[in-house]
Amino acid sequence: MQADYVIIGAGSAGCAMAYRLAEAGKSVLVIETGGSDAGPFINMPGALSYPMNMSLYDWGYQTEPEPHLGGRRLACPRGKVIGGSSSINGMIYVRGHARDFDHWADSGADGWAYADVLPYYKRLEDWHDGGRGGDAGWRGQGGPLHVTRGPGRNPLTQAWIEAGGQAGYELTDDYNGEKQEGFGPFDATIWQGKRWSAASAYLRPAQKTGNCSIVKGFAARVVMQSGRATGVELTDGRVIEARAEVIIAASAINSPKLLMLSGIGPAAHLAEHGIDVVADRAGVGQNLQDHLELYVQMAGKGRHSLYKHWSLLGKAMVGAQWLFTKTGVGASNQFESCGFIRTRAGVEYPDVQFHFLPLAVRYDGVGAAEGFQAHTGPMRSKSRGEITLKSADPKADPRIFFNYMSDPSDWEDFRTCIRLTREIFAQPAFDPYRAEELIPGAAAQTDDELDDVIRQHVESAYHPCGTCKMGRADDPMAVVDPHGRVIGVDGLRVADSSIFPRITNGNLNAPSILVGEKMADHVLGKAPLAPSNDAPWIHPEWQTAQR
């Protein structure tokens, strides 16, 4: 049980690294505690609300009571399955804004500016525009990850984009290209009617090289000898030895947990749990970030929404069509149009994302109604939380505390999000389809009334990140350097969304895969891909105009 590289976690970044290392002729063992991703609930895009609520595929994490949300505990799904969270997510593909990565570089992640990462995005993509326009020069062809667009035929899906334009916002036919700001079609990791996870894109091709194998097991800790990582101990006592390096790619929740169980983290906290300190790194588990979102829901007129498929018979028919033909409603995640806007003048690039859905329903499938909704929320909250240990028992869940809405600016931004969404839904494009507002409800108008709705109804968008921050070696809160190496120990890296210095715009699967792709080159000692000179579109009047 030894290999050149031992990767903990078969998720978005771990699968990408496994493929690139195996492709280069290195032997790789990937440790994954979750089971097969073969079931129809995972592979049928329209069934996305099921796997993230199934203990078979999800760790089932919950936050601590959140003091600014009335003490609510929020769900924090993470994939416990081959493919990790890319096997249970909403399949939405968002690179992030160019300025997100420039901010990473400015804050100490040297070599991670947009010019540096764009070539890796192009390398990893196999982009298909689906006849809905796009920005081909900015996109990749022939990479492992298929990125497609839903047909966008639902009249509500089109009304959303039209309403954005009517409200005075930009339109963009490719938010992953030059111009993120505006309203347009969504990209998804769906191929030929099926979910295209990191396991499909990378792990299975890695196994086919003959250099990569999966070990089913639960990682207990990284084995350290004289300040160097030499392997991974599993809870059943097996030790997997790494001849070159151990790479942790276990998520923003479990990567810091594993570091702390291995003696790397805030010394006082480790001492509380009787763990010998290998490296005192104050930043391990800190800097936890997420996107919160509220569903602004409207009742609908007519039978244009997906609600007509919501009966038992309707779902059976959708499922049967998908099973036999991989087409129909089940072949799309139904998030087929979106928007990225700025809350006010003086904000340089979008700080709000919209997911439009032609159905009024919660992520867990509860409360479906005839209508439609836009998920909205601020992209760059100033609130920060932490992951800490509840116990030194590797099987114990970590303590997850996001400290949501702890910064006063979050409340102001969220109220703005709601009011801007209402304005979009009030545009003429929705006149044939719009009935009364369900959430927040027309009665909620004042700041205090909206704050009550936010407190009761916001949900996580399931984008945790930041808990093993990447930065310069002299940054006391950095956990890894820009090559992913854990500062203060040898032979150990972290590569997943935990290393993000700050959360990116939009959904996090694409930047997580990017991290695996780029870190693989660092591990292999390759020269990075040549930087790109493409400059992103920034609203020419951003300093004086909101739209």
C-alpha positions as CSV (number, residue, x, y, z in Angstrom):
1,M,0.0,0.0,0.0
2,Q,2.4,2.7,-1.2
3,A,2.6,5.1,-4.1
4,D,4.5,8.1,-5.2
5,Y,1.6,10.3,-4.3
6,V,-1.3,9.6,-1.8
7,I,-4.3,11.9,-2.3
8,I,-7.0,12.1,0.4
9,G,-10.3,12.8,-1.2
10,A,-11.8,11.8,-4.6
11,G,-13.5,15.2,-5.1
12,S,-13.2,18.0,-7.6
13,A,-9.5,18.9,-7.0
14,G,-8.4,15.4,-6.0
15,C,-9.7,13.8,-9.2
16,A,-8.0,16.4,-11.3
17,M,-4.7,16.0,-9.6
18,A,-4.9,12.2,-9.7
19,Y,-5.3,12.3,-13.5
20,R,-2.5,14.8,-14.2
21,L,-0.1,13.0,-11.9
22,A,-1.0,9.5,-13.4
23,E,-0.8,10.9,-16.9
24,A,2.8,12.0,-16.1
25,G,3.7,8.4,-15.1
26,K,3.5,8.8,-11.3
27,S,1.8,6.2,-9.2
28,V,-1.2,7.5,-7.3
29,L,-3.4,6.2,-4.6
30,V,-6.6,8.1,-3.9
31,I,-8.2,7.5,-0.5
32,E,-12.0,7.9,-0.5
33,T,-14.5,6.9,2.2
34,G,-17.6,7.3,0.1
35,G,-19.0,4.7,-2.3
36,S,-19.9,4.5,-5.9
37,D,-21.4,7.4,-7.9
38,A,-23.3,5.0,-10.3
39,G,-26.9,5.6,-9.2
40,P,-29.5,7.4,-11.2
41,F,-30.0,10.1,-8.5
42,I,-26.5,11.3,-9.1
43,N,-26.4,10.9,-12.9
44,M,-29.7,12.4,-13.8
45,P,-29.3,16.2,-13.7
46,G,-32.9,16.9,-12.9
47,A,-32.7,14.8,-9.7
48,L,-30.0,17.1,-8.1
49,S,-32.0,17.8,-4.9
50,Y,-31.8,14.1,-4.0
51,P,-28.1,13.2,-3.6
52,M,-27.3,16.2,-1.5
53,N,-30.0,15.0,1.0
54,M,-29.0,11.4,1.1
55,S,-26.8,10.0,3.8
56,L,-25.4,7.5,1.2
57,Y,-23.7,10.4,-0.7
58,D,-23.5,13.3,1.8
59,W,-21.6,13.8,5.1
60,G,-24.7,15.3,6.5
61,Y,-23.0,18.1,8.2
62,Q,-24.8,20.9,10.1
63,T,-23.5,24.2,11.3
64,E,-23.5,25.2,14.9
65,P,-26.5,27.4,15.9
66,E,-25.9,30.7,13.9
67,P,-26.4,33.6,16.3
68,H,-27.3,36.2,13.6
69,L,-29.9,33.8,12.0
70,G,-32.0,33.3,15.1
71,G,-29.9,30.3,16.3
72,R,-30.8,28.2,13.2
73,R,-28.6,25.3,12.3
74,L,-28.0,25.3,8.5
75,A,-27.3,22.2,6.3
76,C,-23.8,22.0,5.0
77,P,-23.8,19.2,2.4
78,R,-20.4,17.8,1.3
79,G,-20.0,14.9,-1.1
80,K,-19.1,11.5,0.5
81,V,-18.9,9.6,-2.8
82,I,-16.6,9.1,-5.7
83,G,-16.4,12.5,-7.3
84,G,-17.0,14.3,-4.0
85,S,-19.2,17.3,-4.1
86,S,-19.0,17.4,-7.9
87,S,-21.3,14.3,-7.7
88,I,-24.0,15.9,-5.6
89,N,-23.8,19.6,-6.6
90,G,-26.1,21.6,-8.9
91,M,-23.7,21.2,-11.8
92,I,-23.4,24.9,-12.4
93,Y,-20.1,26.0,-13.9
94,V,-18.7,29.4,-13.0
95,R,-15.1,30.2,-13.3
96,G,-15.2,33.3,-11.0
97,H,-14.5,36.9,-12.0
98,A,-11.0,37.9,-13.3
99,R,-10.7,40.3,-10.4
100,D,-11.3,37.5,-7.8
101,F,-8.0,35.9,-8.9
102,D,-6.2,39.2,-9.1
103,H,-7.2,39.7,-5.5
104,W,-5.8,36.3,-4.6
105,A,-2.4,37.3,-6.1
106,D,-2.5,40.7,-4.4
107,S,-3.1,39.0,-1.1
108,G,0.0,36.8,-1.4
109,A,-1.0,33.9,-3.7
110,D,1.7,34.7,-6.2
111,G,1.2,33.2,-9.6
112,W,-2.6,33.0,-9.2
113,A,-3.7,36.2,-10.9
114,Y,-6.3,35.9,-13.7
115,A,-3.6,36.0,-16.3
116,D,-2.1,32.9,-14.7
117,V,-5.3,30.9,-14.2
118,L,-7.1,31.5,-17.5
119,P,-4.8,29.2,-19.5
120,Y,-5.6,26.4,-16.9
121,Y,-9.3,27.0,-17.4
122,K,-8.9,26.6,-21.1
123,R,-6.9,23.4,-20.6
124,L,-9.5,21.8,-18.4
125,E,-12.6,22.7,-20.5
126,D,-14.3,21.0,-23.4
127,W,-16.8,23.8,-24.0
128,H,-20.0,23.4,-26.1
129,D,-22.2,26.5,-26.7
130,G,-25.3,24.5,-27.5
131,G,-26.3,27.1,-30.0
132,R,-26.8,29.8,-27.3
133,G,-23.9,32.0,-28.2
134,G,-20.7,32.4,-26.3
135,D,-17.1,33.7,-26.3
136,A,-15.2,30.9,-28.0
137,G,-11.8,32.7,-27.9
138,W,-11.9,32.7,-24.1
139,R,-13.0,29.0,-23.7
140,G,-11.2,25.7,-23.9
141,Q,-11.8,22.8,-26.3
142,G,-10.8,19.2,-25.9
143,G,-10.1,19.3,-22.1
144,P,-11.4,16.6,-19.7
145,L,-14.4,18.6,-18.4
146,H,-17.4,18.9,-20.7
147,V,-19.2,22.2,-20.1
148,T,-22.6,22.6,-21.9
149,R,-25.7,24.8,-21.9
150,G,-29.3,23.7,-21.3
151,P,-31.7,24.4,-24.2
152,G,-33.2,27.4,-22.4
153,R,-36.6,26.8,-24.1
154,N,-38.8,27.5,-21.1
155,P,-40.5,30.9,-21.6
156,L,-39.7,31.8,-18.0
157,T,-36.0,31.2,-18.6
158,Q,-36.1,33.6,-21.5
159,A,-38.2,36.1,-19.6
160,W,-35.5,36.3,-16.9
161,I,-32.9,37.4,-19.4
162,E,-35.2,39.8,-21.1
163,A,-36.3,41.3,-17.8
164,G,-32.6,41.9,-16.9
165,G,-32.2,43.9,-20.1
166,Q,-35.4,45.8,-19.5
167,A,-34.2,46.8,-16.0
168,G,-31.2,48.5,-17.7
169,Y,-28.6,45.8,-17.0
170,E,-26.0,44.4,-19.5
171,L,-26.7,41.2,-21.3
172,T,-23.8,38.7,-21.7
173,D,-23.8,35.6,-23.8
174,D,-20.9,34.2,-21.9
175,Y,-20.3,35.1,-18.2
176,N,-17.3,32.7,-18.2
177,G,-15.8,34.6,-21.1
178,E,-14.7,38.3,-21.3
179,K,-17.8,39.7,-19.7
180,Q,-19.3,38.3,-16.5
181,E,-21.5,41.3,-15.7
182,G,-25.0,40.9,-17.1
183,F,-27.8,38.5,-17.7
184,G,-27.5,35.4,-19.9
185,P,-27.4,31.6,-20.2
186,F,-25.9,29.4,-17.5
187,D,-23.1,26.8,-18.1
188,A,-23.3,23.3,-16.6
189,T,-21.1,20.2,-16.1
190,I,-23.6,18.1,-18.0
191,W,-22.7,15.9,-21.0
192,Q,-25.1,13.9,-23.2
193,G,-27.9,14.3,-20.7
194,K,-25.8,13.1,-17.7
195,R,-23.9,14.8,-14.8
196,W,-20.3,15.2,-15.9
197,S,-18.5,15.1,-12.5
198,A,-14.8,15.2,-11.7
199,A,-14.9,11.4,-11.4
200,S,-16.2,11.1,-15.0
201,A,-13.8,13.8,-16.3
202,Y,-10.6,12.8,-14.5
203,L,-10.7,9.9,-12.1
204,R,-11.9,7.2,-14.5
205,P,-9.3,8.3,-17.2
206,A,-6.7,8.3,-14.4
207,Q,-7.5,4.7,-13.5
208,K,-7.3,3.7,-17.2
209,T,-3.6,4.8,-17.2
210,G,-2.8,1.9,-14.9
211,N,-1.1,4.4,-12.5
212,C,-4.0,5.3,-10.3
213,S,-6.0,3.2,-7.8
214,I,-8.7,4.0,-5.3
215,V,-8.4,2.9,-1.7
216,K,-11.7,2.8,0.2
217,G,-11.0,4.0,3.7
218,F,-11.5,6.8,6.3
219,A,-8.3,8.9,6.7
220,A,-7.5,9.4,10.4
221,R,-4.4,11.4,10.2
222,V,-1.3,12.2,8.1
223,V,1.7,10.2,9.4
224,M,4.6,12.6,10.2
225,Q,8.2,11.7,10.7
226,S,10.7,14.4,11.7
227,G,8.6,17.1,10.3
228,R,7.8,15.3,7.0
229,A,4.6,13.6,5.8
230,T,5.3,10.0,4.9
231,G,1.8,8.5,4.6
232,V,-1.7,8.4,5.8
233,E,-3.2,6.3,8.6
234,L,-6.7,5.0,8.2
235,T,-9.2,4.5,11.0
236,D,-8.9,0.7,10.5
237,G,-5.2,0.9,11.2
238,R,-3.9,0.5,7.7
239,V,-1.1,2.9,6.7
240,I,-0.8,4.1,3.1
241,E,2.8,5.2,2.4
242,A,3.7,8.1,0.1
243,R,7.2,7.9,-1.5
244,A,7.0,11.6,-2.6
245,E,4.1,13.5,-1.1
246,V,0.7,13.4,0.7
247,I,-1.9,15.7,-0.8
248,I,-5.0,16.6,1.2
249,A,-8.0,17.3,-1.0
250,A,-10.8,16.6,1.4
251,S,-12.9,19.8,1.3
252,A,-13.0,23.1,3.2
253,I,-14.5,21.2,6.1
254,N,-12.4,18.0,6.2
255,S,-9.0,19.3,5.1
256,P,-8.5,21.6,8.1
257,K,-9.9,18.8,10.3
258,L,-7.3,16.4,9.0
259,L,-4.4,18.9,9.4
260,M,-5.4,19.5,13.0
261,L,-5.7,15.7,13.7
262,S,-2.2,15.4,12.3
263,G,-0.8,18.1,14.6
264,I,-0.8,21.0,12.2
265,G,-2.9,24.0,13.4
266,P,-3.4,26.5,16.3
267,A,-1.2,25.0,19.1
268,A,-3.5,25.9,21.9
269,H,-6.5,24.3,20.2
270,L,-4.5,21.1,19.5
271,A,-3.4,21.0,23.1
272,E,-7.0,21.2,24.3
273,H,-7.6,17.9,22.5
274,G,-4.3,16.2,23.5
275,I,-2.8,16.4,20.0
276,D,1.0,16.8,19.8
277,V,1.9,19.9,17.8
278,V,3.9,19.3,14.6
279,A,3.5,22.8,13.2
280,D,1.8,25.7,15.0
281,R,-0.3,27.3,12.2
282,A,-2.9,29.7,13.5
283,G,-4.8,29.9,10.2
284,V,-5.8,26.2,10.0
285,G,-9.6,26.2,10.1
286,Q,-9.9,30.0,10.2
287,N,-11.1,32.3,7.3
288,L,-14.2,30.1,6.7
289,Q,-16.5,31.7,4.0
290,D,-19.6,30.8,2.1
291,H,-22.3,32.3,-0.1
292,L,-25.7,32.7,1.6
293,E,-28.8,33.1,-0.7
294,L,-32.4,33.8,-0.4
295,Y,-35.0,32.5,-2.9
296,V,-37.2,35.4,-4.0
297,Q,-40.3,33.4,-5.1
298,M,-43.2,34.4,-7.3
299,A,-46.4,32.5,-7.8
300,G,-47.1,32.0,-11.5
301,K,-49.9,32.4,-14.0
302,G,-50.5,29.6,-16.4
303,R,-48.7,26.3,-16.5
304,H,-45.3,27.4,-17.7
305,S,-43.2,26.4,-14.6
306,L,-41.8,22.9,-13.9
307,Y,-44.6,22.4,-11.3
308,K,-46.6,20.5,-13.9
309,H,-44.0,17.7,-13.5
310,W,-44.1,17.7,-9.7
311,S,-46.7,14.9,-9.1
312,L,-45.7,11.3,-8.6
313,L,-46.8,10.5,-12.1
314,G,-45.0,13.5,-13.6
315,K,-41.8,12.6,-11.9
316,A,-42.1,9.0,-13.1
317,M,-42.6,10.2,-16.6
318,V,-39.6,12.5,-16.5
319,G,-37.5,9.8,-14.9
320,A,-38.5,7.2,-17.6
321,Q,-37.8,9.6,-20.5
322,W,-34.3,10.3,-19.0
323,L,-33.6,6.6,-18.2
324,F,-34.3,5.5,-21.8
325,T,-33.2,8.5,-23.9
326,K,-31.2,10.8,-21.6
327,T,-33.4,13.7,-22.8
328,G,-36.2,15.8,-21.5
329,V,-36.7,17.8,-18.3
330,G,-34.4,15.3,-16.4
331,A,-31.5,15.9,-18.7
332,S,-31.0,19.5,-17.4
333,N,-30.4,20.9,-13.9
334,Q,-33.0,23.5,-14.9
335,F,-30.7,26.4,-14.0
336,E,-30.5,27.7,-17.5
337,S,-30.3,31.5,-17.1
338,C,-28.5,33.7,-14.6
339,G,-27.3,37.2,-13.8
340,F,-24.3,38.9,-12.3
341,I,-24.8,42.5,-11.2
342,R,-23.3,45.2,-8.9
343,T,-25.2,46.5,-5.9
344,R,-24.1,50.1,-6.3
345,A,-21.9,52.5,-8.1
346,G,-18.3,52.3,-6.9
347,V,-18.3,48.5,-7.0
348,E,-15.8,47.5,-9.7
349,Y,-17.2,44.1,-10.7
350,P,-20.4,42.1,-9.9
351,D,-21.0,41.4,-6.2
352,V,-24.4,39.6,-6.7
353,Q,-25.3,36.4,-8.5
354,F,-28.7,35.3,-9.6
355,H,-29.7,31.6,-10.3
356,F,-33.1,31.6,-12.0
357,L,-35.3,28.5,-11.7
358,P,-38.6,28.1,-13.5
359,L,-40.1,26.5,-10.3
360,A,-40.8,27.7,-6.7
361,V,-39.1,25.1,-4.5
362,R,-36.4,24.8,-1.8
363,Y,-33.1,22.9,-2.4
364,D,-34.4,20.0,-0.3
365,G,-37.4,19.7,-2.5
366,V,-39.8,21.0,0.1
367,G,-42.6,23.6,-0.6
368,A,-42.9,23.3,-4.3
369,A,-45.5,25.6,-5.9
370,E,-46.6,26.8,-9.3
371,G,-44.2,29.7,-10.0
372,F,-40.6,30.6,-10.3
373,Q,-37.7,32.0,-8.2
374,A,-34.4,33.7,-8.3
375,H,-31.7,32.7,-5.8
376,T,-29.9,35.9,-4.8
377,G,-27.2,36.9,-2.3
378,P,-24.0,38.9,-1.9
379,M,-20.8,37.3,-3.4
380,R,-18.2,38.8,-1.1
381,S,-19.5,38.8,2.5
382,K,-17.1,40.2,5.1
383,S,-18.3,37.6,7.7
384,R,-15.8,34.9,8.6
385,G,-16.2,31.7,10.5
386,E,-14.1,28.7,11.5
387,I,-13.7,24.9,11.5
388,T,-12.5,23.5,14.8
389,L,-12.3,20.1,16.4
390,K,-15.0,18.8,18.7
391,S,-12.8,15.8,19.6
392,A,-9.6,14.1,18.7
393,D,-11.7,11.1,17.4
394,P,-11.2,11.1,13.6
395,K,-14.8,9.8,13.1
396,A,-16.3,12.8,15.1
397,D,-17.7,15.6,12.9
398,P,-15.8,18.9,13.2
399,R,-17.4,22.0,14.7
400,I,-18.7,24.1,11.7
401,F,-19.4,27.8,12.6
402,F,-19.8,30.2,9.7
403,N,-20.8,33.2,11.8
404,Y,-23.1,34.2,8.9
405,M,-24.3,37.8,8.7
406,S,-22.0,38.9,11.5
407,D,-20.8,41.9,9.5
408,P,-23.4,44.8,9.3
409,S,-22.6,45.3,5.6
410,D,-24.1,41.9,4.9
411,W,-27.5,43.0,6.0
412,E,-27.4,46.1,3.8
413,D,-26.2,44.1,0.8
414,F,-28.9,41.4,1.3
415,R,-31.7,44.0,1.5
416,T,-30.4,45.5,-1.7
417,C,-30.3,42.1,-3.4
418,I,-34.0,41.5,-2.5
419,R,-35.1,44.9,-3.8
420,L,-33.1,44.6,-7.0
421,T,-34.6,41.2,-7.6
422,R,-38.2,42.5,-7.1
423,E,-37.4,45.2,-9.6
424,I,-36.4,42.6,-12.2
425,F,-39.5,40.5,-11.6
426,A,-41.6,43.7,-12.1
427,Q,-40.4,44.2,-15.7
428,P,-42.8,43.7,-18.6
429,A,-41.1,40.4,-19.7
430,F,-42.8,38.8,-16.6
431,D,-46.2,40.4,-17.1
432,P,-47.8,37.3,-18.7
433,Y,-46.4,34.9,-16.0
434,R,-46.3,36.8,-12.7
435,A,-48.8,36.5,-9.8
436,E,-48.2,37.4,-6.2
437,E,-44.9,37.3,-4.4
438,L,-44.5,34.3,-2.1
439,I,-41.2,35.0,-0.5
440,P,-40.4,37.5,1.0
441,G,-44.1,38.4,0.4
442,A,-45.4,41.9,-0.5
443,A,-45.9,42.8,3.2
444,A,-42.2,42.8,3.8
445,Q,-41.0,46.3,2.7
446,T,-39.1,48.1,5.5
447,D,-35.5,47.2,6.4
448,D,-36.6,45.5,9.7
449,E,-39.2,43.5,7.8
450,L,-36.7,42.3,5.2
451,D,-34.2,41.5,8.0
452,D,-36.7,39.2,9.6
453,V,-37.3,37.4,6.3
454,I,-33.5,37.1,5.8
455,R,-33.1,35.7,9.3
456,Q,-35.8,33.1,8.7
457,H,-35.2,32.1,5.1
458,V,-31.6,32.4,4.0
459,E,-29.9,29.2,3.1
460,S,-26.3,28.3,2.3
461,A,-25.5,28.1,-1.4
462,Y,-23.1,25.3,-0.3
463,H,-19.9,27.1,-1.2
464,P,-17.6,26.7,1.9
465,C,-14.0,27.6,1.3
466,G,-11.0,29.4,2.7
467,T,-10.0,27.3,5.8
468,C,-6.4,26.5,4.7
469,K,-5.6,29.9,3.1
470,M,-3.0,30.2,0.5
471,G,-0.5,33.0,0.9
472,R,3.2,33.9,1.5
473,A,5.3,31.9,3.9
474,D,5.6,35.0,6.2
475,D,1.8,35.5,6.5
476,P,1.0,34.1,10.0
477,M,-2.6,33.2,8.8
478,A,-1.5,31.4,5.6
479,V,-1.6,27.6,5.8
480,V,-0.1,26.8,2.3
481,D,2.2,28.6,0.0
482,P,1.3,29.3,-3.6
483,H,2.4,25.8,-4.6
484,G,0.0,24.3,-2.1
485,R,2.8,23.2,0.3
486,V,1.8,23.3,3.9
487,I,4.0,25.9,5.6
488,G,6.2,24.4,8.3
489,V,6.2,20.8,7.2
490,D,7.7,18.8,4.2
491,G,6.0,16.5,1.8
492,L,2.5,17.7,2.4
493,R,0.2,19.8,0.3
494,V,-3.4,20.9,0.3
495,A,-5.4,21.4,-2.9
496,D,-9.1,22.1,-2.8
497,S,-11.4,25.1,-2.1
498,S,-10.0,25.4,1.4
499,I,-6.9,27.2,0.0
500,F,-8.9,30.0,-1.5
501,P,-7.8,33.3,0.1
502,R,-11.2,34.8,-0.6
503,I,-14.4,33.3,-2.1
504,T,-14.8,33.7,-5.8
505,N,-17.9,35.0,-7.6
506,G,-20.4,32.2,-8.2
507,N,-20.4,28.4,-7.7
508,L,-17.1,26.9,-6.6
509,N,-16.8,23.6,-8.5
510,A,-14.9,25.2,-11.5
511,P,-12.3,27.0,-9.3
512,S,-11.9,23.8,-7.2
513,I,-11.0,21.8,-10.3
514,L,-8.7,24.6,-11.5
515,V,-6.8,24.3,-8.2
516,G,-6.3,20.6,-8.8
517,E,-5.1,21.2,-12.4
518,K,-2.7,24.0,-11.5
519,M,-1.3,22.4,-8.4
520,A,-0.6,19.2,-10.3
521,D,1.9,21.2,-12.4
522,H,3.5,22.6,-9.2
523,V,3.8,19.0,-7.8
524,L,5.4,17.8,-11.0
525,G,7.8,20.7,-11.1
526,K,6.5,21.8,-14.5
527,A,6.8,25.4,-15.7
528,P,3.3,27.0,-15.4
529,L,1.4,27.5,-18.5
530,A,2.2,30.9,-20.2
531,P,0.1,33.8,-18.8
532,S,-2.7,35.2,-20.9
533,N,-3.0,38.8,-21.7
534,D,-6.8,38.8,-22.2
535,A,-8.3,41.7,-20.2
536,P,-11.8,41.2,-18.7
537,W,-14.7,43.6,-19.5
538,I,-15.3,46.0,-16.6
539,H,-18.3,48.4,-16.8
540,P,-16.8,51.7,-18.2
541,E,-18.9,53.7,-15.7
542,W,-18.6,51.5,-12.7
543,Q,-17.4,54.3,-10.5
544,T,-20.6,56.4,-11.1
545,A,-23.3,53.9,-12.2
546,Q,-24.9,50.8,-10.7
547,R,-25.9,49.5,-14.1
